[in-house]
Amino acid sequence: MSGLEIRQASIEDSALIHRFVIELAVYEKAENEVLATVADIELSLFGAETTTHAVISSFNEIPIGFAVYFFNFSTWLGKHGLYLEDLYVSPEHRGVGAGKALLKHLAKIALAKNCGRFEWNVLDWNEPAIQFYKSIGAKPQDE
């Protein structure tokens, strides 16, 4: 995992994040469904009223992936939760530990914020992602 870094994204990363979003959509066979522009990313992730955050993963100083997350709330737990909207690592860089490093980074944020949950969704056909999450001990919640 040497050479791997995770950092908070900044507005200067908006075009990079947009590119990753497009790459993710291509992978998910939904490229035509992406309506967001770079300007939308700038406003939504870095505007004054944002409640959404992003982190960038780099390997040897080359950006290779990202994660977007926000905080939700569970009335049953009486606590906030961290919801992972997107996690993506470029195919040519999968296997260097970036996905696990991104999840670990977000888990630390969730713990620091005293979150009761750390949740995400996975497409039911995305077997590589399902196996990845299972490999770290995640368990599906079908409800």
N, C-alpha and C positions, 0 to 999 in steps of 0.2 A: 504494500500500500504506500510505499515511499513515492513521493511526488504528488500525492493526492491531497487536495485542499478543498474545503467547503467554506464559502463566505456568503455574507448577506449580499443580496443583489442591490444594485443601485440603478437609478434612472438611465445611466449610460448603458446598462445591459438590456434595455427594452428591445432593441432589434435582435439581439442574441436570443432572448427569451422567445420572441415571436418566431424566430427560425426554429427553435426547439419545439415550439407548439405545432408548427407545420409538420416537422419531422415526425412527431408523435401521432398527429392526425393521419399522416400517410401510413404509418405502421398500423394504426387502428382501422384502416380502410375507410376513413372519413374526411379525407383532405378537403372536399368541397363543403364541409360543414363548418369550417373555421371562418368566422366572420370578423374576428378581432383583427385590428390593424396595430401597427407599432404605436400609434397615438393612443389607441385604446389601452394597450399594455402600460404605457407611461402614466396615463390617468388612473387606471384601476389599481395598479400596483404601487405607484409612487406619488399619487395625488394627495392633497392635504387631508382628505376625508377617508383615506383607504383603511380597510380593516384586513387586507390581504397582504401576504408577505411572500418573498421568493428568496431562494438561495441558489447559488451557482456552484457546481462541482468542476474543478479543474484538475488535470493531470499533467504534470510537468509544465504548468502555467498555461496550458491549452484548455479552454472551456469545453467540457465534454457532456454536461448534463445540468439539469435543474430540478427544483421542486417548488411547487406553489402550495401554500397552506393558509389557513385562517382558523380562527377560534370560534367554536360554537358553544352551546350550553345544554347541559342535561338537567332538566328539572328533577328527574328521579335521583340523580346523584347530588344535585345541588352544587355542581362544579362545571367549570368550562372544560371543553375538550379541544384537542387539536385535530383538524380535519385536513388530510392530505388530498388536495385537488388533483395534482399531477406530479408524477415522478418520471423522469426520462433520462436515459443515458444513451448517447449515440452508439449505434450497433458496433462500430469498430473499436469502441472502448469498453464494451461490456466484458466483465471478467476481471477488471482491475480493482474491484471493491467499491466502486463509486456509489452503486445503489445502496449497499449496506451502510456506507459512510453517511449518505444523505439521510437514511432512516435513523441512524444513531444520533446524528446531529439534531434532527427534529424531535426525537424521543427526549433528548436532554432539555430542549426548549419546553416540551410538554411537562417534564418533571419540575423544571424551574418555575413554571407558571402554576404548579399544583393541579394540572389537568387530571380529570378522572378517566379520560379516554384518549386514545390515539387511533383514529379511524381513517379508512379509505375504501374505495370500491375498485373492483377489478372486473373487466369484461369476462364473461363466463367462457369465452373461446380462447382467451389469452393464457394458454397453458404455461408458457415460459414465465410469465409474471406470477401466476398462481404458484408455481413450483418455487420461484424465488422467495415469495412471502412465506410459504410453508417452511423453507429452509432456515428462516430466522425464528421459527416458532409461532408465527401468526396462525390464528385459527379463524375459519370463515364463520360469519354470522349471517344466516339466511333470512332473518326476520326483516 
